[in-house]
Amino acid sequence: MFSSPDAQQAPTPGPGLTRAHTDATLASRVAPKHFVGATSTYADDVGTFNGGSYRISHRDTNTLLTIQLAVGCPIQARPGVMIAMSPSMSLRGSLSFGWMKALAGGNIARSTYTGPGELLIAPSIMGDITIIRLDGSNEWIVGRDAFLASTTGVKTEYKTQGLMKGVFSGEGFFVWRFYGAGLVWMQSFGAIVKKELADDETYYVNNGHLVAWNCRYKIERVASGGIISNWSAGEGLACRFTGPGTVYMQTRNVSAFVAHLGGDISKNR
């Protein structure tokens, strides 16, 4: 739609134009010339890393991560996500203390699995898994609850967000910063959607749907009609990302889901 001749030669607004015409005019001004929509990550993902291989299967909301590890090769994962493993594998737990983690309420425990053998892990909620590849020169910001597992070359630390982002992004005041070299597996609530942003391209993501990103963003008001309209719509504020970069989103919102369950439980009492 954005690359058609009609969209490129939008009519001049005037009193005789319909709402559809004025919308087309606005779209021609703010949309990139070669628009690329958000893409799903439904197909199996198979790959290798130094000391092992992996397969992400049963995609969408019942995803499974199968990892094959060579002798002495370790990976780290969040506790409680293991489904099964070979008897030749070894498992060791560890705790990491720090005032930022304590304030963030994040998971300070890590499970380290060491090969040889096979390891099956899955998200702690009904969701998907996708992978980030770090080459030592790039870094990613990952939502507080999105981390699933990583190879040993990946380094992590908590990163603080500003007041507006902490309150309205749905991720809280602290998020993960991943850097180094290796693989990071992320989990989601619902399916994962990937959006590639070109230079200076912008994209809005609703609160609570972020998984990971490597481009800048800020909180903006996207709804009109006053505070009453914004409050009732639940979408008055959103995260505005600006490229170049990539944003991973989840199709379900944990807070909205919990609120929905709470409403159903209260009705049935």
Phi and psi in degrees as a GROMACS rama.xvg file:
@    title "Ramachandran Plot"
@    xaxis  label "Phi"
@    yaxis  label "Psi"
@TYPE xy
-78.045  -17.3496  PHE-2
-104.011  5.95137  SER-3
-75.3709  154.255  SER-4
-59.098  -35.6628  PRO-5
-63.7327  -37.3158  ASP-6
-72.6149  -33.0459  ALA-7
-74.0541  -28.7595  GLN-8
-111.781  62.8205  GLN-9
-69.3403  147.747  ALA-10
-70.734  156.033  PRO-11
-75.3919  130.992  THR-12
-59.2079  142.351  PRO-13
-160.177  172.712  GLY-14
-65.2147  -22.0101  PRO-15
-91.6045  -1.17618  GLY-16
-83.9805  148.545  LEU-17
-84.8418  172.254  THR-18
-61.8576  -36.4281  ARG-19
-62.4017  -38.6971  ALA-20
-66.3857  -45.0312  HIS-21
-66.825  -35.3135  THR-22
-63.1668  -39.8621  ASP-23
-65.5053  -38.129  ALA-24
-61.8067  -46.454  THR-25
-63.4188  -41.3912  LEU-26
-63.0619  -37.281  ALA-27
-66.9211  -22.6327  SER-28
-88.7245  -34.6826  ARG-29
-102.805  -17.0199  VAL-30
-84.9479  146.763  ALA-31
-66.6717  156.729  PRO-32
-63.703  -35.7214  LYS-33
-120.398  82.4116  HIS-34
-70.8898  133.511  PHE-35
-121.751  118.262  VAL-36
-73.1474  168.262  GLY-37
-64.4558  144.414  ALA-38
-119.198  150.174  THR-39
-85.4256  167.154  SER-40
-123.393  52.8938  THR-41
-79.9191  -34.2328  TYR-42
-69.1332  154.318  ALA-43
-59.4216  143.279  ASP-44
-115.504  117.97  ASP-45
-122.304  135.587  VAL-46
-163.599  179.605  GLY-47
-129.322  161.946  THR-48
-147.606  172.746  PHE-49
-64.6498  102.55  ASN-50
104.731  4.5455  GLY-51
-177.038  -174.627  GLY-52
-144.386  165.743  SER-53
-146.421  159.629  TYR-54
-141.901  128.931  ARG-55
-104.073  115.872  ILE-56
-131.154  176.798  SER-57
53.236  51.2106  HIS-58
-66.3511  171.05  ARG-59
97.7423  -94.5716  ASP-60
-122.268  1.51793  THR-61
-126.768  39.4948  ASN-62
-72.4423  146.717  THR-63
-127.715  135.109  LEU-64
-110.256  118.582  LEU-65
-108.771  123.513  THR-66
-121.564  130.999  ILE-67
-106.237  123.099  GLN-68
-114.212  138.795  LEU-69
-79.7225  174.673  ALA-70
-61.2268  126.012  VAL-71
79.4867  0.464683  GLY-72
-87.3972  123.509  CYS-73
-105.203  156.961  PRO-74
-137.057  157.775  ILE-75
-109.739  144.368  GLN-76
-144.393  159.501  ALA-77
-71.6659  147.229  ARG-78
-64.3017  148.908  PRO-79
84.1371  7.67253  GLY-80
-102.408  -5.15395  VAL-81
-72.3437  133.407  MET-82
-96.7431  -47.7159  ILE-83
-160.736  162.917  ALA-84
-158.292  159.829  MET-85
-67.9694  148.854  SER-86
-65.1125  -17.8458  PRO-87
-78.6212  -11.0413  SER-88
-77.3563  151.602  MET-89
-116.35  146.736  SER-90
-127.252  131.149  LEU-91
-137.673  134.252  ARG-92
-99.3096  153.195  GLY-93
-146.666  157.221  SER-94
-120.779  141.606  LEU-95
-123.32  121.188  SER-96
-103.721  147.943  PHE-97
-179.626  147.336  GLY-98
-66.1104  -32.2004  TRP-99
-68.1073  -40.3481  MET-100
-66.5494  -36.4436  LYS-101
-64.847  -43.034  ALA-102
-66.3085  -37.3313  LEU-103
-73.6184  -22.662  ALA-104
71.8678  20.8282  GLY-105
-78.0088  171.767  GLY-106
-82.083  112.478  ASN-107
-93.2274  -2.34373  ILE-108
-94.2505  149.587  ALA-109
-137.985  143.171  ARG-110
-108.131  129.645  SER-111
-110.769  120.47  THR-112
-106.008  133.641  TYR-113
-125.233  133.148  THR-114
-76.3668  173.174  GLY-115
-91.288  154.688  PRO-116
142.828  -171.805  GLY-117
-113.124  142.126  GLU-118
-130.795  130.46  LEU-119
-112.547  122.906  LEU-120
-134.249  158.049  ILE-121
-147.425  159.902  ALA-122
-58.2787  151.474  PRO-123
-75.3245  -11.8579  SER-124
-127.886  172.393  ILE-125
-72.1303  101.138  MET-126
-162.574  -171.047  GLY-127
-106.979  174.075  ASP-128
-132.349  136.969  ILE-129
-138.558  171.278  THR-130
-125.22  144.476  ILE-131
-116.067  134.661  ILE-132
-107.08  121.3  ARG-133
-105.346  133.241  LEU-134
-113.567  11.3921  ASP-135
94.4908  -15.9209  GLY-136
-113.045  -7.52771  SER-137
-120.869  163.579  ASN-138
-143.221  155.513  GLU-139
-129.757  150.354  TRP-140
-104.375  128.446  ILE-141
-123.082  137.72  VAL-142
-56.7902  153.799  GLY-143
-55.3651  -36.7433  ARG-144
-103.514  7.50033  ASP-145
-89.5711  -16.641  ALA-146
-67.8921  132.996  PHE-147
-116.94  -53.3499  LEU-148
-161.117  165.065  ALA-149
-157.806  158.364  SER-150
-81.2931  166.757  THR-151
-71.5694  -18.0138  THR-152
-77.8788  -6.48598  GLY-153
-87.4039  133.967  VAL-154
-109.841  144.574  LYS-155
-131.719  151.744  THR-156
-157.932  156.318  GLU-157
-79.5747  141.579  TYR-158
-122.761  134.143  LYS-159
-84.6163  147.968  THR-160
-111.642  159.362  GLN-161
-68.4985  174.061  GLY-162
-60.4153  -49.0128  LEU-163
-62.5049  -45.6426  MET-164
-66.34  -39.8406  LYS-165
-63.77  -36.5598  GLY-166
-83.8879  -40.8049  VAL-167
-109.284  -7.24811  PHE-168
-80.0107  -18.2959  SER-169
87.9  -2.01093  GLY-170
-106.975  -3.62643  GLU-171
79.4912  -173.061  GLY-172
-81.96  -13.1161  PHE-173
-126.7  136.547  PHE-174
-132.783  168.71  VAL-175
-86.1347  141.074  TRP-176
-114.101  121.643  ARG-177
-111.653  132.583  PHE-178
-149.681  -176.815  TYR-179
99.035  -150.771  GLY-180
-134.184  128.09  ALA-181
149.269  -161.711  GLY-182
-116.508  142.613  LEU-183
-124.298  126.32  VAL-184
-99.9621  130.688  TRP-185
-114.839  147.021  MET-186
-109.993  161.031  GLN-187
-139.128  170.402  SER-188
-105.058  109.01  PHE-189
89.9354  -166.869  GLY-190
-78.3399  160.647  ALA-191
-104.022  135.175  ILE-192
-120.84  136.757  VAL-193
-111.097  132.362  LYS-194
-125.446  119.051  LYS-195
-92.9896  129.512  GLU-196
-110.386  131.013  LEU-197
-78.8119  175.684  ALA-198
-55.9356  125.319  ASP-199
65.5632  5.65302  ASP-200
-74.1539  140.551  GLU-201
-114.597  156.233  THR-202
-156.774  136.332  TYR-203
-98.6332  136.084  TYR-204
-124.425  129.393  VAL-205
-71.0541  152.514  ASN-206
-57.6409  138.294  ASN-207
86.6163  0.546396  GLY-208
-109.598  8.07812  HIS-209
-81.1411  142.613  LEU-210
-117.244  -55.971  VAL-211
-158.371  156.112  ALA-212
-159.13  156.515  TRP-213
-132.542  26.9388  ASN-214
-133.74  166.169  CYS-215
-78.6921  154.119  ARG-216
-151.732  162.52  TYR-217
-146.859  161.624  LYS-218
-85.9202  130.441  ILE-219
-135.462  156.502  GLU-220
-83.3588  128.053  ARG-221
-116.291  -12.9155  VAL-222
-104.239  150.324  ALA-223
-116.216  169.506  SER-224
110.016  6.98335  GLY-225
93.945  172.312  GLY-226
-66.4324  -33.2061  ILE-227
-65.0029  -44.9849  ILE-228
-62.8655  -44.0004  SER-229
-63.2759  -42.2937  ASN-230
-65.6241  -42.9583  TRP-231
-69.964  -33.1168  SER-232
-75.2287  -26.5421  ALA-233
72.8564  11.3816  GLY-234
-134.78  34.0334  GLU-235
-68.75  -32.9234  GLY-236
-121.65  144.897  LEU-237
-149.725  167.785  ALA-238
-89.4781  120.464  CYS-239
-101.517  112.971  ARG-240
-95.4746  146.026  PHE-241
-127.146  128.301  THR-242
-77.5807  171.189  GLY-243
-82.274  151.992  PRO-244
155.909  -170.741  GLY-245
-135.144  141.768  THR-246
-125.889  130.153  VAL-247
-102.913  131.4  TYR-248
-123.136  156.148  MET-249
-110.413  147.186  GLN-250
-82.1713  -8.06682  THR-251
-123.783  152.804  ARG-252
-113.021  119.549  ASN-253
-61.3936  -46.1928  VAL-254
-62.5244  -42.3687  SER-255
-65.5471  -37.3363  ALA-256
-66.1584  -43.6856  PHE-257
-62.9459  -41.9267  VAL-258
-63.2755  -38.2262  ALA-259
-63.8747  -45.317  HIS-260
-63.3838  -40.5798  LEU-261
-61.4468  -39.5817  GLY-262
-65.3634  -40.8338  GLY-263
-66.33  -39.2079  ASP-264
-66.109  -42.7699  ILE-265
-65.9986  -32.7697  SER-266
-69.3361  -31.9631  LYS-267
-88.864  0.680729  ASN-268
